[in-house]
Amino acid sequence: MAVFTTIINAVAVSAAQDLFCLKAGATYPFLLHSINLSQKTLTAVEGKQLLINRLTATVTQGSGGTAPTPVLLSPGGSASTVTAHINDTTPATTNGTTTNVYSDVWQFLNGWLWQPYPEDRPFFSISTGCVVSLPTAPSASMTVSGTIVWEELGV
C-alpha cells in the first residue's frame, strides 16, 4: 500500500477548471481517499457545483495548470505511477466514457471536505482518469488551497 497526495497551494481561481486530475499509470490502479478545498478571498455567500468524474480509455489530461510531483505519505514506498495535474483551465478529455461518481456544491465560505467511508471509495483502474472539476467559474477570483489523497494498489 502506498498513499500519495497532491496539493493546490494558494492559487488564484477565476475560471471553470479541473482543480485536480489524476491519471493512473499502466501498472497500478488506485482508490480515491479524500479531497478538501478552501478559499480565503471571497466574502459573499456563493456556491458552485463540484464533480468527481471517472474517464476511461485514452485519457488526455487538460492544460493551463501545472503537473506537480505526487508526495508519498507512507514510509518506504516507491514513486507514484499516477500523473497529477492541478488547475487545468482546459479540461481533460477521453475517447471513452465519462462517468460522474460524485456531485456536490462547494459553498466557498465554508470550504469543502469529501472523505468517503473506506467501502465507498471510488476505484480507478489502470490508464483511467479521475477529475475533480469546478465546471462553472466563481463570480470573482478566489485564492484556493486544497489536497487530494489516493492509494495506489499493488505498490
Secondary structure as GFF3:
##gff-version 3
##sequence-region A 1 155
A	DSSP	beta_strand	2	13	.	.	.	ID=ss1
A	DSSP	beta_strand	17	23	.	.	.	ID=ss2
A	DSSP	beta_strand	30	39	.	.	.	ID=ss3
A	DSSP	beta_strand	47	55	.	.	.	ID=ss4
A	DSSP	beta_strand	59	60	.	.	.	ID=ss5
A	DSSP	beta_strand	71	72	.	.	.	ID=ss6
A	DSSP	beta_strand	83	88	.	.	.	ID=ss7
A	DSSP	beta_strand	93	94	.	.	.	ID=ss8
A	DSSP	beta_strand	98	107	.	.	.	ID=ss9
A	DSSP	beta_strand	112	114	.	.	.	ID=ss10
A	DSSP	three_ten_helix	118	120	.	.	.	ID=ss11
A	DSSP	beta_strand	123	124	.	.	.	ID=ss12
A	DSSP	beta_strand	129	134	.	.	.	ID=ss13
A	DSSP	beta_strand	142	152	.	.	.	ID=ss14
###
